[in-house]
Amino acid sequence: MELRGAKVLLTGASGGLGHAIARILHGRGASLVLTGRRTGVLEPLAAELGAAVVACDLSDRDAVAALAEGQRDADVLIANAGLPGSGPLIEYSDEQIDRAIDVNLRAPAILARTIAPEMVARGRGHIVFVSSLSGLTGQAGSAVYSATKFGLRGLGQGLRGDLAGSGVGVTTVFPGFIRDAGMFHETGAELPRGVGTSTPGQVAEAVLRGIVRDKAEIVVAPAMMRIGSRLGGLAPDLALRVARISGGDRVSADVARGQAHLR
C-alpha cells in the first residue's frame, strides 16, 4: 500500500513504540492522527509531525465508539496501545481483567469493525495489530497479557481472511523485549544472559513492512527469542521448564512488580 497522503490512525501514540511508528510513517508521507490518554506527551510529537491529536482512554467503551465513528475515513489503522497485564492471574481483580481485555483486545476489534467497511468501500486500506511474543507462547506471570495478545493473533488471522480480495490488508506484529522505551524497559528488569532485545525502531520498521508488503505476521525479536516462542507453540510444558531453569520466571516476577501500578 502507498502511504503518501494516506490517513493513519495510531493508538498508543504517547509511548516509545508509538513515537517510533509515527515518525517512520510520517517519513513516508502519511497524515497521522495520534491517540492516547496523555495528550501532554502527544502534543509535542504532533507539532513535530504536523499530526492531529485525539484524546482517548481505550478502557472507556463510549470513548472507543466515539473514536471509531470519528475516524471512519482512516486509510490505515494501527492498534498499538496496550496494558501490561503482567503478574499471576490470581492477583487480579475482576475490574483489572476487564480493563486489560478492553484495552488490548476489545478496542482494536471495535475500531477495526467500524473502520474496515469504509476501507473496503474504497478498495484500499490496511490494519495493523501490535501483539507480542506473549501472543505466541504463554509464560508464568503472563496469563492475562497472553490471553489478550493471543486474541489479537486470532483477530488478525480471521480478519485477514474476511477481507481477502477486498484491497484491505491485515498485519499482526509480535515484538519481543524492547529496550530504550516501552513497558518492559520502564520496569528496569534484567534479562538472563543470552536473551536479546529489539529497538522501537525495529518494531516501527516491521509495521511499515507489513503495510507496504501486506505481510500477515511479523515477529520482531532476536533468534533465540524466536526459537523460544516456536518451542512454546510446539511443546508448551518443555518451554515452561526451560523458562524456569533459565531464569524466565524471575524476569516475569520482576516485570510484574514493575508494572503492577498499571493494571
WOSUL-V127978 format. One record per pair of residues at least 6 apart in sequence whose ideal C-beta (glycine too) atoms are under 8 Angstrom apart, sorted by the first residue. I is the first residue (numbers start at 1). J is the second residue. If there is no record, write none. Layout:
# WOSUL-V127978
i=I j=J
i=I j=J
This chain:
# WOSUL-V127978
i=1 j=75
i=1 j=76
i=1 j=124
i=1 j=125
i=1 j=126
i=1 j=169
i=1 j=211
i=1 j=212
i=1 j=214
i=3 j=25
i=3 j=28
i=3 j=29
i=3 j=30
i=3 j=76
i=3 j=208
i=3 j=211
i=3 j=212
i=4 j=28
i=4 j=29
i=4 j=30
i=5 j=29
i=5 j=30
i=5 j=31
i=6 j=29
i=6 j=30
i=6 j=31
i=6 j=75
i=6 j=76
i=7 j=30
i=7 j=31
i=7 j=33
i=7 j=73
i=7 j=74
i=7 j=75
i=7 j=76
i=8 j=25
i=8 j=30
i=8 j=31
i=8 j=32
i=8 j=33
i=8 j=74
i=8 j=75
i=8 j=76
i=8 j=77
i=8 j=78
i=9 j=33
i=9 j=35
i=9 j=71
i=9 j=74
i=9 j=76
i=9 j=77
i=9 j=78
i=9 j=111
i=9 j=115
i=10 j=18
i=10 j=21
i=10 j=22
i=10 j=25
i=10 j=32
i=10 j=33
i=10 j=34
i=10 j=35
i=10 j=78
i=10 j=80
i=11 j=18
i=11 j=35
i=11 j=36
i=11 j=56
i=11 j=58
i=11 j=78
i=11 j=79
i=11 j=80
i=11 j=81
i=11 j=107
i=11 j=108
i=11 j=111
i=12 j=18
i=12 j=35
i=12 j=36
i=12 j=79
i=12 j=80
i=12 j=81
i=12 j=82
i=12 j=130
i=13 j=19
i=13 j=21
i=13 j=22
i=13 j=32
i=13 j=34
i=13 j=35
i=13 j=36
i=13 j=42
i=13 j=45
i=13 j=80
i=14 j=34
i=14 j=36
i=14 j=37
i=14 j=38
i=14 j=41
i=14 j=42
i=14 j=45
i=15 j=36
i=15 j=80
i=15 j=81
i=15 j=181
i=15 j=182
i=15 j=183
i=16 j=178
i=16 j=180
i=16 j=181
i=16 j=182
i=16 j=185
i=16 j=200
i=17 j=80
i=17 j=130
i=17 j=175
i=17 j=178
i=17 j=181
i=17 j=182
i=17 j=200
i=17 j=203
i=17 j=204
i=18 j=34
i=18 j=36
i=18 j=80
i=18 j=81
i=19 j=45
i=19 j=181
i=19 j=200
i=20 j=181
i=20 j=199
i=20 j=200
i=20 j=201
i=20 j=203
i=20 j=204
i=21 j=78
i=21 j=80
i=21 j=203
i=21 j=204
i=21 j=207
i=22 j=32
i=22 j=34
i=22 j=45
i=22 j=49
i=22 j=51
i=23 j=49
i=23 j=204
i=24 j=201
i=24 j=204
i=24 j=205
i=24 j=207
i=24 j=208
i=25 j=32
i=25 j=76
i=25 j=204
i=25 j=207
i=25 j=208
i=26 j=32
i=26 j=49
i=26 j=50
i=26 j=51
i=28 j=208
i=30 j=76
i=31 j=50
i=31 j=51
i=32 j=46
i=32 j=49
i=32 j=50
i=32 j=51
i=32 j=52
i=33 j=51
i=33 j=52
i=33 j=53
i=33 j=54
i=33 j=71
i=33 j=74
i=34 j=42
i=34 j=45
i=34 j=46
i=34 j=51
i=34 j=52
i=34 j=53
i=34 j=54
i=35 j=42
i=35 j=53
i=35 j=54
i=35 j=55
i=35 j=56
i=35 j=67
i=35 j=81
i=36 j=42
i=36 j=55
i=36 j=56
i=36 j=81
i=37 j=55
i=37 j=56
i=37 j=57
i=39 j=53
i=39 j=55
i=42 j=53
i=42 j=55
i=43 j=53
i=45 j=51
i=46 j=52
i=46 j=53
i=54 j=67
i=54 j=70
i=54 j=71
i=56 j=63
i=56 j=64
i=56 j=66
i=56 j=67
i=57 j=63
i=58 j=64
i=58 j=81
i=58 j=102
i=58 j=103
i=58 j=107
i=59 j=99
i=59 j=102
i=59 j=103
i=59 j=107
i=61 j=102
i=61 j=106
i=64 j=102
i=64 j=106
i=64 j=107
i=64 j=110
i=64 j=111
i=65 j=110
i=65 j=114
i=67 j=111
i=68 j=110
i=68 j=111
i=68 j=113
i=68 j=114
i=68 j=115
i=69 j=114
i=71 j=77
i=71 j=111
i=71 j=115
i=72 j=114
i=72 j=115
i=72 j=118
i=73 j=118
i=74 j=115
i=74 j=118
i=74 j=119
i=74 j=125
i=75 j=119
i=75 j=122
i=75 j=124
i=75 j=125
i=75 j=126
i=76 j=125
i=76 j=126
i=76 j=127
i=76 j=128
i=76 j=211
i=77 j=111
i=77 j=112
i=77 j=115
i=77 j=116
i=77 j=125
i=77 j=126
i=77 j=127
i=77 j=128
i=78 j=127
i=78 j=128
i=78 j=130
i=78 j=207
i=79 j=107
i=79 j=108
i=79 j=111
i=79 j=112
i=79 j=127
i=79 j=128
i=79 j=129
i=79 j=130
i=79 j=152
i=80 j=128
i=80 j=130
i=81 j=103
i=81 j=104
i=81 j=107
i=82 j=103
i=82 j=104
i=82 j=130
i=82 j=132
i=82 j=148
i=82 j=149
i=82 j=183
i=83 j=99
i=83 j=100
i=83 j=103
i=83 j=104
i=83 j=262
i=83 j=263
i=84 j=145
i=84 j=183
i=84 j=255
i=84 j=259
i=84 j=262
i=84 j=263
i=85 j=100
i=85 j=104
i=85 j=142
i=85 j=144
i=85 j=145
i=85 j=146
i=85 j=147
i=85 j=148
i=85 j=263
i=86 j=141
i=86 j=142
i=86 j=144
i=86 j=145
i=86 j=252
i=86 j=255
i=86 j=256
i=86 j=259
i=86 j=260
i=87 j=141
i=87 j=144
i=87 j=256
i=87 j=259
i=87 j=260
i=87 j=263
i=88 j=140
i=88 j=141
i=88 j=143
i=88 j=256
i=89 j=143
i=89 j=144
i=92 j=144
i=92 j=263
i=96 j=144
i=96 j=263
i=97 j=144
i=99 j=263
i=100 j=144
i=100 j=145
i=100 j=148
i=100 j=263
i=101 j=147
i=101 j=148
i=101 j=151
i=104 j=145
i=104 j=148
i=104 j=149
i=104 j=151
i=104 j=152
i=105 j=148
i=105 j=151
i=105 j=152
i=105 j=155
i=108 j=129
i=108 j=152
i=108 j=155
i=109 j=155
i=112 j=127
i=112 j=155
i=112 j=159
i=115 j=125
i=115 j=127
i=116 j=125
i=116 j=127
i=116 j=159
i=116 j=163
i=116 j=168
i=118 j=125
i=119 j=125
i=119 j=126
i=119 j=127
i=119 j=166
i=119 j=167
i=119 j=168
i=120 j=163
i=120 j=166
i=120 j=167
i=120 j=168
i=122 j=167
i=123 j=166
i=123 j=167
i=124 j=167
i=124 j=168
i=125 j=167
i=125 j=168
i=125 j=169
i=126 j=168
i=126 j=169
i=126 j=170
i=126 j=171
i=126 j=210
i=126 j=211
i=126 j=214
i=127 j=156
i=127 j=159
i=127 j=168
i=127 j=169
i=127 j=170
i=127 j=171
i=128 j=170
i=128 j=171
i=128 j=172
i=128 j=173
i=128 j=207
i=128 j=210
i=128 j=211
i=129 j=152
i=129 j=153
i=129 j=155
i=129 j=156
i=129 j=170
i=129 j=171
i=129 j=172
i=129 j=173
i=130 j=152
i=130 j=172
i=130 j=173
i=130 j=175
i=130 j=203
i=130 j=207
i=131 j=149
i=131 j=152
i=131 j=153
i=131 j=156
i=131 j=172
i=131 j=173
i=131 j=174
i=131 j=175
i=132 j=145
i=132 j=149
i=132 j=174
i=132 j=175
i=132 j=176
i=133 j=174
i=133 j=175
i=133 j=176
i=133 j=219
i=133 j=221
i=133 j=225
i=133 j=228
i=133 j=229
i=134 j=142
i=134 j=145
i=134 j=146
i=134 j=149
i=135 j=146
i=135 j=149
i=135 j=150
i=135 j=151
i=135 j=152
i=135 j=153
i=135 j=172
i=135 j=174
i=136 j=150
i=136 j=153
i=136 j=174
i=136 j=219
i=136 j=229
i=136 j=230
i=136 j=232
i=136 j=233
i=137 j=146
i=137 j=228
i=137 j=229
i=137 j=231
i=137 j=232
i=137 j=233
i=137 j=236
i=137 j=239
i=138 j=146
i=138 j=150
i=138 j=232
i=138 j=236
i=139 j=146
i=139 j=232
i=139 j=239
i=139 j=240
i=139 j=243
i=139 j=248
i=139 j=249
i=139 j=252
i=140 j=240
i=140 j=243
i=140 j=244
i=140 j=248
i=140 j=249
i=140 j=252
i=141 j=249
i=141 j=252
i=141 j=253
i=141 j=255
i=141 j=256
i=142 j=252
i=152 j=172
i=153 j=172
i=153 j=174
i=153 j=217
i=156 j=170
i=156 j=171
i=156 j=172
i=156 j=216
i=156 j=217
i=157 j=172
i=157 j=216
i=159 j=170
i=160 j=169
i=160 j=170
i=160 j=216
i=163 j=169
i=163 j=170
i=169 j=210
i=169 j=211
i=169 j=214
i=170 j=216
i=171 j=207
i=171 j=210
i=171 j=211
i=171 j=214
i=171 j=215
i=171 j=216
i=171 j=217
i=171 j=218
i=172 j=216
i=172 j=217
i=172 j=218
i=173 j=203
i=173 j=206
i=173 j=207
i=173 j=210
i=173 j=217
i=173 j=218
i=173 j=220
i=174 j=217
i=174 j=218
i=174 j=219
i=174 j=220
i=174 j=221
i=174 j=229
i=175 j=198
i=175 j=203
i=175 j=206
i=175 j=220
i=175 j=221
i=176 j=196
i=176 j=197
i=176 j=198
i=176 j=219
i=176 j=220
i=176 j=221
i=176 j=222
i=176 j=225
i=176 j=229
i=177 j=184
i=177 j=191
i=177 j=195
i=177 j=196
i=177 j=197
i=177 j=198
i=177 j=221
i=177 j=225
i=178 j=184
i=178 j=185
i=178 j=197
i=178 j=198
i=178 j=199
i=178 j=200
i=178 j=203
i=179 j=185
i=179 j=197
i=179 j=198
i=179 j=199
i=180 j=199
i=180 j=200
i=181 j=200
i=182 j=200
i=183 j=259
i=183 j=262
i=184 j=255
i=186 j=258
i=187 j=254
i=187 j=255
i=187 j=257
i=187 j=258
i=187 j=259
i=188 j=254
i=188 j=258
i=189 j=251
i=189 j=254
i=189 j=255
i=189 j=258
i=190 j=251
i=190 j=254
i=191 j=197
i=191 j=251
i=192 j=246
i=192 j=247
i=192 j=248
i=192 j=250
i=192 j=251
i=194 j=224
i=195 j=222
i=195 j=224
i=195 j=225
i=195 j=246
i=195 j=251
i=196 j=221
i=196 j=222
i=196 j=223
i=196 j=224
i=196 j=225
i=197 j=222
i=198 j=220
i=198 j=221
i=198 j=222
i=202 j=220
i=203 j=220
i=206 j=218
i=206 j=220
i=209 j=215
i=209 j=218
i=210 j=218
i=219 j=226
i=219 j=229
i=221 j=229
i=228 j=239
i=228 j=242
i=228 j=243
i=231 j=238
i=231 j=239
i=231 j=242
i=232 j=239
i=242 j=248
i=243 j=249
